[in-house]
Amino acid sequence: MAQEFVKAKIKGDKVVVFLKPTCPYCVQAKDVLSKYKFKEGHLEFIDISRRDDTGSIQDYLQQITGARTVPRVFIGEECIGGGSDVSELDRSAKLAGMLQKIGALQ
């Protein structure tokens, strides 16, 4: 079930962030992404902390990304990492290009 949930969420041309609201790296990723003007429906934050299958989701994220920790930030089906990774991509101006490439920005 967790595998199907994750696969369904990361499908398409949007940015998806699996997070827990109390995690400082999740807040960091959310803050960086919130600076961009996304088209409607192209940015989704998913709080996994309130789900019954949190552990299963994190197990599957580890399987497909190599890390069990959150946040796990996806641009389409590609995981670009966590909070520090998103911040670095933003600082180097690579993030904007990645978001434009999938047509996520206004």
C-alpha positions in Angstrom: 0.0 0.0 0.0 2.8 2.5 0.9 4.6 1.7 -2.3 1.5 2.4 -4.4 0.8 5.6 -2.5 4.3 6.9 -3.1 4.3 5.9 -6.8 1.0 7.6 -7.4 2.2 10.8 -5.7 5.4 11.2 -7.6 3.9 10.5 -11.0 3.8 13.4 -13.4 5.3 16.9 -13.7 5.1 18.2 -10.1 7.2 18.5 -7.0 6.3 16.3 -4.1 7.8 16.6 -0.6 7.4 13.8 1.9 7.9 15.4 5.3 7.2 15.6 9.0 6.3 19.1 10.2 8.5 19.1 13.3 11.7 18.2 11.3 14.0 21.2 10.8 15.2 19.9 7.4 11.6 19.5 6.3 10.9 23.1 7.3 14.1 24.1 5.4 12.9 22.4 2.2 9.4 23.8 2.5 10.7 27.3 3.0 13.0 27.1 -0.1 10.3 25.7 -2.3 7.7 28.2 -1.0 9.8 31.1 -2.6 8.9 29.9 -6.0 5.6 30.6 -7.8 4.2 27.2 -8.8 1.4 26.5 -11.1 -1.7 25.2 -9.4 -1.3 21.5 -8.5 2.5 21.4 -9.2 3.7 21.4 -5.6 2.5 19.0 -2.9 3.7 18.7 0.7 2.8 15.3 2.2 2.9 15.0 6.0 3.6 11.4 6.6 3.7 11.7 10.4 -0.1 11.4 10.8 -0.4 8.3 8.6 -0.8 4.7 9.8 1.8 3.6 7.3 4.6 6.1 8.1 7.2 3.4 8.7 6.2 1.6 5.5 6.5 4.8 3.5 9.9 5.5 4.9 11.0 2.0 4.2 9.9 2.3 0.6 11.6 5.8 0.3 14.8 4.2 1.5 14.4 1.5 -1.1 14.0 3.9 -4.0 16.2 6.8 -2.8 18.8 5.3 -0.5 17.6 7.3 2.5 14.9 6.7 5.0 14.9 10.2 6.4 12.6 13.0 5.5 12.3 15.2 3.7 12.5 13.3 0.5 11.9 15.8 -2.3 10.9 14.6 -5.8 10.8 16.5 -9.0 8.7 14.1 -11.1 9.9 10.6 -10.3 13.5 11.8 -9.5 14.5 12.3 -5.9 16.7 15.4 -5.5 17.4 14.7 -1.9 16.5 16.4 1.4 16.5 19.9 2.9 20.2 20.6 2.5 20.2 19.4 -1.0 17.2 21.6 -2.0 18.9 24.6 -0.4 22.1 23.9 -2.3 20.3 23.5 -5.6 18.5 26.8 -4.9 21.8 28.6 -4.0 23.4 27.4 -7.2 20.4 28.4 -9.3 20.0 24.9 -10.5 16.6 24.4 -8.8 14.8 27.0 -10.8 16.0 25.4 -14.0 14.8 22.0 -12.9 11.4 23.4 -12.0 11.1 25.2 -15.3 12.1 22.1 -17.2 9.0 20.2 -15.9 6.8 23.3 -16.4 6.0 23.6 -12.7 6.5 27.4 -12.5 4.1 30.2 -13.4 
